[in-house]
């Protein structure tokens, strides 16, 4: 079994593709990637008192341009190493099948890495967003309530129309809001043939809200029971929704709620080493990242009473 086979260009490209295809859409939705050139560096963190301000870029004749940089008071990102090893037994893959064995190892590593990243992002988002518990009782219009929070976030970001308003729904939240009588009335008023309950979808919710925010639902399930005990499975966002600001292409300066800093061109780098017993070649995959809260005033965790 060739020791250097894991470093082939073919496997490198396959590993990168597997990693990208397994990046959780929910994690990337909440904490989009900022590609950086070094493992550590500065980034802007915003709060309700330390807010983003749009600079005046007009330069006086003979004067200096506006400088965009960082200061000692800014935060430091530190892309921590992450790694997954997948053993490939020599008895399970001859030389001809080695390529397929390492591709499968890349798929397994990318799958686990993607799930781990999603949980890290959602856990941080839940812990960092401002908690709000409005009433969504039958007589309350949820659209009116959410529009007020969306308007407040847009004002707080003070960034302009290239900043997205986004909503990540808990699966239980989506199930409950689909049954809200006020939303059913709104749908039926605009479409006499509509089944109001069945048509409360992510797309329709976006269309009803100010700014047409991008909407996704998290279906990640976590088991909070200790190992060996009866399972206690719940959706990670449950009956809550996360309302936040983000950009498709964030930088180290914009006031997105959260970001993931990743080393440029270092997505799940493959390699291999032979175990000391000589029976197994371990496919190893390494990457670095830092998930950061970058705007503590940029999100609400809304858990309504129904």
C-alpha positions as a Markdown table, in Angstrom:
| # | Residue | x | y | z |
|---|---|---|---|---|
| 1 | Unk | 0.0 | 0.0 | 0.0 |
| 2 | Unk | 1.7 | 3.2 | -1.1 |
| 3 | Unk | 2.2 | 5.6 | 1.8 |
| 4 | Unk | 2.1 | 8.8 | -0.3 |
| 5 | Unk | -1.1 | 7.9 | -2.2 |
| 6 | Unk | -3.2 | 10.0 | 0.1 |
| 7 | Unk | -1.4 | 13.1 | -1.1 |
| 8 | Unk | -2.4 | 12.7 | -4.7 |
| 9 | Unk | -3.9 | 15.7 | -6.4 |
| 10 | Unk | -7.0 | 13.7 | -7.2 |
| 11 | Unk | -7.7 | 13.0 | -3.5 |
| 12 | Unk | -7.0 | 16.6 | -2.6 |
| 13 | Unk | -9.6 | 17.8 | -5.0 |
| 14 | Unk | -12.0 | 15.2 | -3.9 |
| 15 | Unk | -11.5 | 16.1 | -0.2 |
| 16 | Unk | -12.1 | 19.8 | -0.9 |
| 17 | Unk | -15.3 | 18.9 | -2.8 |
| 18 | Unk | -16.5 | 16.6 | -0.1 |
| 19 | Unk | -15.9 | 19.3 | 2.6 |
| 20 | Unk | -17.7 | 22.0 | 0.7 |
| 21 | Unk | -20.7 | 19.8 | -0.1 |
| 22 | Unk | -21.0 | 18.9 | 3.6 |
| 23 | Unk | -20.8 | 22.4 | 5.0 |
| 24 | Unk | -24.2 | 22.7 | 6.7 |
| 25 | Unk | -26.4 | 25.2 | 4.9 |
| 26 | Unk | -27.8 | 26.3 | 8.3 |
| 27 | Unk | -24.3 | 26.9 | 9.8 |
| 28 | Unk | -23.2 | 28.8 | 6.7 |
| 29 | Unk | -26.5 | 30.7 | 6.8 |
| 30 | Unk | -26.0 | 31.9 | 10.4 |
| 31 | Unk | -22.2 | 32.3 | 10.4 |
| 32 | Unk | -21.0 | 32.7 | 6.8 |
| 33 | Unk | -17.4 | 32.2 | 5.9 |
| 34 | Unk | -14.7 | 34.9 | 5.8 |
| 35 | Unk | -11.6 | 33.5 | 4.1 |
| 36 | Unk | -8.4 | 34.9 | 5.7 |
| 37 | Unk | -4.8 | 34.7 | 4.7 |
| 38 | Unk | -3.3 | 33.9 | 8.1 |
| 39 | Unk | -4.3 | 31.8 | 11.2 |
| 40 | Unk | -4.6 | 34.9 | 13.4 |
| 41 | Unk | -5.7 | 38.5 | 12.7 |
| 42 | Unk | -8.0 | 41.3 | 13.7 |
| 43 | Unk | -11.7 | 41.7 | 13.2 |
| 44 | Unk | -14.3 | 44.3 | 14.2 |
| 45 | Unk | -16.8 | 43.4 | 16.9 |
| 46 | Unk | -19.9 | 45.5 | 17.3 |
| 47 | Unk | -22.2 | 46.0 | 20.2 |
| 48 | Unk | -25.1 | 48.3 | 21.0 |
| 49 | Unk | -22.7 | 51.0 | 22.1 |
| 50 | Unk | -19.9 | 50.3 | 19.7 |
| 51 | Unk | -21.8 | 50.5 | 16.4 |
| 52 | Unk | -20.9 | 50.3 | 12.8 |
| 53 | Unk | -20.5 | 53.8 | 11.1 |
| 54 | Unk | -20.4 | 54.5 | 7.4 |
| 55 | Unk | -17.3 | 56.6 | 6.7 |
| 56 | Unk | -17.2 | 59.7 | 4.4 |
| 57 | Unk | -14.9 | 58.6 | 1.5 |
| 58 | Unk | -14.7 | 62.1 | -0.2 |
| 59 | Unk | -11.1 | 63.2 | -0.2 |
| 60 | Unk | -10.1 | 66.9 | 0.0 |
| 61 | Unk | -7.6 | 68.1 | -2.5 |
| 62 | Unk | -4.2 | 67.3 | -1.2 |
| 63 | Unk | -5.7 | 65.5 | 1.7 |
| 64 | Unk | -5.5 | 61.9 | 2.8 |
| 65 | Unk | -7.9 | 59.1 | 2.0 |
| 66 | Unk | -10.0 | 57.4 | 4.6 |
| 67 | Unk | -8.0 | 54.5 | 6.0 |
| 68 | Unk | -9.7 | 51.2 | 6.7 |
| 69 | Unk | -7.8 | 49.2 | 9.2 |
| 70 | Unk | -7.8 | 47.7 | 12.6 |
| 71 | Unk | -6.7 | 48.9 | 16.1 |
| 72 | Unk | -5.5 | 47.3 | 19.3 |
| 73 | Unk | -9.0 | 47.4 | 20.7 |
| 74 | Unk | -10.3 | 45.2 | 17.9 |
| 75 | Unk | -10.8 | 41.5 | 18.5 |
| 76 | Unk | -8.4 | 38.8 | 17.4 |
| 77 | Unk | -9.6 | 35.7 | 15.5 |
| 78 | Unk | -7.5 | 32.6 | 16.0 |
| 79 | Unk | -8.2 | 29.7 | 13.6 |
| 80 | Unk | -7.9 | 26.6 | 15.8 |
| 81 | Unk | -6.8 | 23.4 | 14.2 |
| 82 | Unk | -9.5 | 20.7 | 13.6 |
| 83 | Unk | -8.7 | 17.2 | 12.6 |
| 84 | Unk | -10.4 | 13.8 | 11.8 |
| 85 | Unk | -8.7 | 10.5 | 11.3 |
| 86 | Unk | -10.3 | 7.6 | 9.4 |
| 87 | Unk | -8.4 | 4.3 | 9.6 |
| 88 | Unk | -8.3 | 2.2 | 6.4 |
| 89 | Unk | -7.4 | -1.4 | 7.2 |
| 90 | Unk | -5.0 | -3.0 | 4.7 |
| 91 | Unk | -7.2 | -6.1 | 4.5 |
| 92 | Unk | -10.2 | -4.1 | 3.3 |
| 93 | Unk | -8.5 | -2.3 | 0.4 |
| 94 | Unk | -5.9 | -3.6 | -2.0 |
| 95 | Unk | -3.8 | -1.2 | -4.0 |
| 96 | Unk | -6.4 | -1.0 | -6.8 |
| 97 | Unk | -9.2 | -0.1 | -4.3 |
| 98 | Unk | -7.2 | 2.4 | -2.3 |
| 99 | Unk | -8.4 | 5.4 | -4.2 |
| 100 | Unk | -12.0 | 4.5 | -3.4 |
| 101 | Unk | -11.2 | 3.8 | 0.2 |
| 102 | Unk | -9.7 | 7.2 | 0.7 |
| 103 | Unk | -12.6 | 8.9 | -1.1 |
| 104 | Unk | -15.0 | 7.2 | 1.3 |
| 105 | Unk | -12.8 | 8.3 | 4.2 |
| 106 | Unk | -13.0 | 11.9 | 2.9 |
| 107 | Unk | -16.8 | 11.6 | 2.7 |
| 108 | Unk | -17.0 | 10.3 | 6.3 |
| 109 | Unk | -14.7 | 13.0 | 7.7 |
| 110 | Unk | -16.6 | 15.8 | 5.8 |
| 111 | Unk | -19.9 | 14.5 | 7.1 |
| 112 | Unk | -18.8 | 14.5 | 10.8 |
| 113 | Unk | -17.0 | 17.8 | 10.4 |
| 114 | Unk | -20.0 | 19.5 | 8.9 |
| 115 | Unk | -22.3 | 18.3 | 11.7 |
| 116 | Unk | -19.8 | 19.3 | 14.4 |
| 117 | Unk | -19.6 | 22.8 | 12.8 |
| 118 | Unk | -23.4 | 23.2 | 12.6 |
| 119 | Unk | -23.8 | 22.4 | 16.3 |
| 120 | Unk | -21.1 | 24.8 | 17.3 |
| 121 | Unk | -22.6 | 27.6 | 15.3 |
| 122 | Unk | -26.2 | 27.1 | 16.5 |
| 123 | Unk | -25.1 | 26.6 | 20.1 |
| 124 | Unk | -23.2 | 29.9 | 20.0 |
| 125 | Unk | -26.1 | 31.7 | 18.2 |
| 126 | Unk | -28.6 | 30.6 | 20.9 |
| 127 | Unk | -26.3 | 31.7 | 23.7 |
| 128 | Unk | -25.4 | 35.1 | 22.1 |
| 129 | Unk | -28.7 | 36.4 | 20.6 |
| 130 | Unk | -30.9 | 38.7 | 22.7 |
| 131 | Unk | -33.8 | 36.6 | 24.1 |
| 132 | Unk | -37.4 | 37.8 | 23.4 |
| 133 | Unk | -40.7 | 36.1 | 24.4 |
| 134 | Unk | -43.5 | 37.9 | 22.6 |
| 135 | Unk | -47.1 | 36.7 | 22.6 |
| 136 | Unk | -48.2 | 34.8 | 19.5 |
| 137 | Unk | -51.7 | 34.2 | 20.9 |
| 138 | Unk | -54.5 | 33.5 | 18.4 |
| 139 | Unk | -55.6 | 37.2 | 18.3 |
| 140 | Unk | -52.0 | 38.5 | 17.8 |
| 141 | Unk | -50.7 | 39.1 | 14.3 |
| 142 | Unk | -47.2 | 37.5 | 14.2 |
| 143 | Unk | -46.3 | 39.3 | 11.0 |
| 144 | Unk | -46.8 | 42.7 | 12.7 |
| 145 | Unk | -44.7 | 41.6 | 15.7 |
| 146 | Unk | -41.9 | 40.3 | 13.5 |
| 147 | Unk | -41.9 | 43.3 | 11.3 |
| 148 | Unk | -41.2 | 45.5 | 14.3 |
| 149 | Unk | -38.2 | 43.4 | 15.3 |
| 150 | Unk | -36.9 | 43.3 | 11.7 |
| 151 | Unk | -37.1 | 47.1 | 11.5 |
| 152 | Unk | -35.2 | 47.4 | 14.7 |
| 153 | Unk | -32.4 | 45.1 | 13.4 |
| 154 | Unk | -32.1 | 47.0 | 10.2 |
| 155 | Unk | -31.7 | 50.3 | 12.1 |
| 156 | Unk | -29.2 | 48.7 | 14.5 |
| 157 | Unk | -27.0 | 47.4 | 11.7 |
| 158 | Unk | -27.0 | 50.8 | 9.9 |
| 159 | Unk | -25.3 | 49.2 | 7.0 |
| 160 | Unk | -27.4 | 49.5 | 3.9 |
| 161 | Unk | -29.3 | 47.3 | 1.6 |
| 162 | Unk | -26.5 | 44.8 | 1.0 |
| 163 | Unk | -26.9 | 43.5 | 4.5 |
| 164 | Unk | -29.4 | 40.6 | 4.7 |
| 165 | Unk | -32.1 | 40.1 | 7.3 |
| 166 | Unk | -32.3 | 36.4 | 7.9 |
| 167 | Unk | -34.5 | 34.0 | 9.9 |
| 168 | Unk | -33.6 | 30.5 | 11.1 |
| 169 | Unk | -36.7 | 28.7 | 12.3 |
| 170 | Unk | -36.7 | 25.9 | 14.8 |
| 171 | Unk | -38.6 | 22.9 | 13.5 |
| 172 | Unk | -41.1 | 23.1 | 16.3 |
| 173 | Unk | -41.5 | 26.8 | 15.7 |
| 174 | Unk | -42.4 | 26.1 | 12.0 |
| 175 | Unk | -44.9 | 23.4 | 13.0 |
| 176 | Unk | -46.6 | 25.8 | 15.5 |
| 177 | Unk | -46.7 | 28.9 | 13.3 |
| 178 | Unk | -48.2 | 26.8 | 10.4 |
| 179 | Unk | -51.3 | 26.4 | 12.6 |
| 180 | Unk | -51.6 | 30.1 | 13.6 |
| 181 | Unk | -55.2 | 31.3 | 12.7 |
| 182 | Unk | -54.1 | 34.8 | 11.9 |
| 183 | Unk | -51.7 | 33.7 | 9.2 |
| 184 | Unk | -54.3 | 31.4 | 7.8 |
| 185 | Unk | -56.7 | 34.3 | 7.4 |
| 186 | Unk | -54.0 | 36.4 | 5.7 |
| 187 | Unk | -53.4 | 33.6 | 3.1 |
| 188 | Unk | -57.1 | 32.9 | 2.5 |
| 189 | Unk | -57.8 | 36.6 | 2.0 |
| 190 | Unk | -55.4 | 36.6 | -0.9 |
| 191 | Unk | -56.3 | 33.2 | -2.4 |
| 192 | Unk | -59.8 | 31.8 | -2.1 |
| 193 | Unk | -58.6 | 28.3 | -3.1 |
| 194 | Unk | -55.7 | 28.2 | -0.6 |
| 195 | Unk | -55.5 | 25.8 | 2.3 |
| 196 | Unk | -54.2 | 28.3 | 4.8 |
| 197 | Unk | -52.5 | 25.9 | 7.2 |
| 198 | Unk | -50.7 | 24.0 | 4.5 |
| 199 | Unk | -49.3 | 27.0 | 2.8 |
| 200 | Unk | -47.4 | 28.6 | 5.6 |
| 201 | Unk | -44.0 | 27.8 | 4.2 |
| 202 | Unk | -40.5 | 29.4 | 4.5 |
| 203 | Unk | -41.1 | 31.2 | 1.2 |
| 204 | Unk | -44.5 | 32.5 | 2.1 |
| 205 | Unk | -43.3 | 33.7 | 5.5 |
| 206 | Unk | -40.6 | 35.6 | 3.8 |
| 207 | Unk | -43.0 | 37.2 | 1.4 |
| 208 | Unk | -45.3 | 38.4 | 4.2 |
| 209 | Unk | -42.5 | 40.1 | 6.2 |
| 210 | Unk | -40.9 | 43.4 | 5.6 |
| 211 | Unk | -37.7 | 43.2 | 3.6 |
| 212 | Unk | -38.5 | 39.7 | 2.5 |
| 213 | Unk | -35.9 | 38.1 | 4.8 |
| 214 | Unk | -34.1 | 34.9 | 3.8 |
| 215 | Unk | -35.7 | 32.0 | 5.8 |
| 216 | Unk | -34.3 | 28.6 | 6.6 |
| 217 | Unk | -35.3 | 25.9 | 9.1 |
| 218 | Unk | -33.0 | 24.0 | 11.3 |
| 219 | Unk | -33.8 | 20.3 | 11.6 |
| 220 | Unk | -30.7 | 19.3 | 13.6 |
| 221 | Unk | -31.6 | 17.0 | 16.5 |
| 222 | Unk | -29.5 | 16.7 | 19.7 |
| 223 | Unk | -29.7 | 14.0 | 22.3 |
| 224 | Unk | -29.1 | 15.5 | 25.7 |
| 225 | Unk | -29.3 | 12.2 | 27.6 |
| 226 | Unk | -26.1 | 10.7 | 29.0 |
| 227 | Unk | -24.6 | 7.8 | 27.2 |
| 228 | Unk | -26.3 | 4.6 | 28.2 |
| 229 | Unk | -29.5 | 6.4 | 29.3 |
| 230 | Unk | -32.9 | 6.6 | 27.5 |
| 231 | Unk | -32.6 | 9.0 | 24.6 |
| 232 | Unk | -33.9 | 12.6 | 25.0 |
| 233 | Unk | -34.0 | 13.9 | 21.5 |
| 234 | Unk | -35.0 | 17.4 | 20.6 |
| 235 | Unk | -34.6 | 19.9 | 17.8 |
| 236 | Unk | -31.7 | 22.2 | 18.6 |
| 237 | Unk | -33.7 | 25.4 | 18.0 |
| 238 | Unk | -37.0 | 23.9 | 19.2 |
| 239 | Unk | -39.9 | 26.3 | 19.3 |
| 240 | Unk | -37.6 | 29.3 | 18.9 |
| 241 | Unk | -36.6 | 31.4 | 15.8 |
| 242 | Unk | -33.3 | 33.3 | 15.3 |
| 243 | Unk | -33.7 | 36.7 | 13.6 |
| 244 | Unk | -30.4 | 38.2 | 12.7 |
| 245 | Unk | -28.2 | 40.2 | 10.2 |
| 246 | Unk | -25.7 | 38.6 | 7.8 |
| 247 | Unk | -24.0 | 39.0 | 4.5 |
| 248 | Unk | -23.5 | 36.5 | 1.7 |
| 249 | Unk | -19.9 | 37.7 | 1.3 |
| 250 | Unk | -18.8 | 39.0 | 4.8 |
| 251 | Unk | -15.6 | 40.7 | 5.5 |
| 252 | Unk | -13.6 | 41.2 | 8.8 |
| 253 | Unk | -15.4 | 44.6 | 9.2 |
| 254 | Unk | -19.1 | 44.3 | 8.4 |
| 255 | Unk | -21.6 | 44.1 | 11.2 |
| 256 | Unk | -22.9 | 40.6 | 10.5 |
| 257 | Unk | -24.2 | 38.8 | 13.7 |
| 258 | Unk | -21.7 | 35.9 | 13.4 |
| 259 | Unk | -18.9 | 34.7 | 11.1 |
| 260 | Unk | -16.7 | 31.7 | 10.5 |
| 261 | Unk | -13.0 | 32.6 | 9.8 |
| 262 | Unk | -11.3 | 30.0 | 7.7 |
| 263 | Unk | -7.8 | 29.8 | 6.2 |
| 264 | Unk | -8.1 | 30.5 | 2.5 |
| 265 | Unk | -7.5 | 27.3 | 0.4 |
| 266 | Unk | -7.1 | 25.1 | 3.5 |
| 267 | Unk | -10.4 | 23.3 | 3.5 |
| 268 | Unk | -10.0 | 19.8 | 4.9 |
| 269 | Unk | -6.4 | 19.1 | 3.8 |
| 270 | Unk | -5.9 | 15.4 | 3.2 |
| 271 | Unk | -2.9 | 13.3 | 4.2 |
| 272 | Unk | -2.0 | 9.9 | 5.6 |
| 273 | Unk | 0.2 | 8.0 | 8.0 |
| 274 | Unk | 0.8 | 4.3 | 8.7 |
| 275 | Unk | -0.2 | 3.1 | 12.1 |
| 276 | Unk | 2.6 | 1.5 | 14.2 |
| 277 | Unk | 1.3 | -2.0 | 13.8 |
| 278 | Unk | 1.6 | -1.8 | 10.0 |
| 279 | Unk | -1.9 | -3.1 | 9.4 |
| 280 | Unk | -3.7 | 0.2 | 8.9 |
| 281 | Unk | -3.1 | 3.4 | 6.9 |
| 282 | Unk | -4.9 | 6.3 | 8.5 |
| 283 | Unk | -6.4 | 8.9 | 6.2 |
| 284 | Unk | -6.1 | 12.2 | 8.0 |
| 285 | Unk | -7.9 | 15.5 | 7.3 |
| 286 | Unk | -7.0 | 18.8 | 8.8 |
| 287 | Unk | -8.5 | 22.3 | 8.7 |
| 288 | Unk | -8.6 | 25.5 | 10.8 |
| 289 | Unk | -11.5 | 27.7 | 11.7 |
| 290 | Unk | -12.8 | 30.2 | 14.2 |
| 291 | Unk | -16.5 | 30.8 | 14.8 |
| 292 | Unk | -17.0 | 34.3 | 16.2 |
| 293 | Unk | -19.7 | 36.5 | 17.5 |
| 294 | Unk | -19.1 | 39.8 | 15.6 |
| 295 | Unk | -22.2 | 41.8 | 16.4 |
| 296 | Unk | -23.9 | 41.1 | 19.8 |
| 297 | Unk | -26.7 | 43.5 | 18.9 |
| 298 | Unk | -27.3 | 41.8 | 15.6 |
| 299 | Unk | -29.8 | 39.0 | 16.6 |
| 300 | Unk | -32.9 | 38.2 | 18.5 |
| 301 | Unk | -33.8 | 34.7 | 19.8 |
| 302 | Unk | -37.6 | 34.8 | 19.6 |
| 303 | Unk | -39.4 | 32.2 | 21.7 |
| 304 | Unk | -43.1 | 33.1 | 21.6 |
| 305 | Unk | -45.9 | 32.1 | 23.9 |
| 306 | Unk | -48.7 | 30.6 | 21.9 |
